[in-house]
Amino acid sequence: MAAQFKLSNPIHFLALGFGSGLAPIAPGTFGTLAALPLVAVLLWLPVAVYVVGTALALITGVWICAKAAEDIGVHDHSAIVWDEIAGFLVAALPLALGLEFVNLLVDVAILFALFRIFDALKPWPISWLDNNLGGGLGIMVDDVAAGGAAAAVFLMLLLF
């Protein structure tokens, strides 16, 4: 399946979520799990660092995902999970802003579940983005939208 990927290639290593995308089942979930240590570190830093780190993950992710997909000749291969990492950074933005629903661990679990639901089910307009945009942007944008949707639902939970 992913025999053409090379973990020794830094671009592939990142695109594969540090190897997590090679999980034989649910690579997107494992890719999201790989985001947790990054989120944990960024949450300890000022919110501006979190935002800049997320922006860098998003911007470089377009190129990382496009390059890895080009290298193996498969658009949005299931092992490419950098988009899940970047998408979960977007989902966890409310936590970086200091918004808490229950406590940090429960809130991370809620956001994780919401993100995975939106990423897996791809309700409209996420499905439209997934089906209509190509290249690295196409790989990234549906997960960014899923992260935004997860954050929005989390914020609604805070209000109610």
C-alpha positions, 0 to 999 in steps of 0.5 A: 500500500504505502511501499513507495513512501520513504520515512527517510525522506523528510517530506514523506516523514512529515506527510505521513504524520511522523509515520502514524499514517502507515497504521493499517487501519484508521490512518486519519485517526492515528494522524490526529493522535500524532497531533496531540503532542504538538498541540500539548507543547503549543498550548503551553506557549503564548497564543500568538505562538500557537497561531503562528505554529498553526499557520505554518502547519497549514501553509507548509502542509499544502506543499508537503501534502502535494509533494508527497502525493506527487512523489507516489502518484496518488492524490490524497493517499490515506497514509498522508495525514499531515492534513489531519495534524494541521486540521486538529491544530485548527480544532484546538484553537479555542483551547489556545485562547483559554476557552475551557468547557470541562477541563483540558483533557476532557476538552481535548477528547471532545475536540478530538471526537468532533474533529474525527466525526467531521473529517470522516463524515465530511458533511457539506460544505466539507464534502464539496471542498474535498471533491472539488479542490485538487493538489495540496490545497485540496488535500488540506482544506477539507481537514482545515474545514473539519477542524473549523467545524469542530471548533465551532461546535465546541464553542457552541457547547461553551455557550450552552 
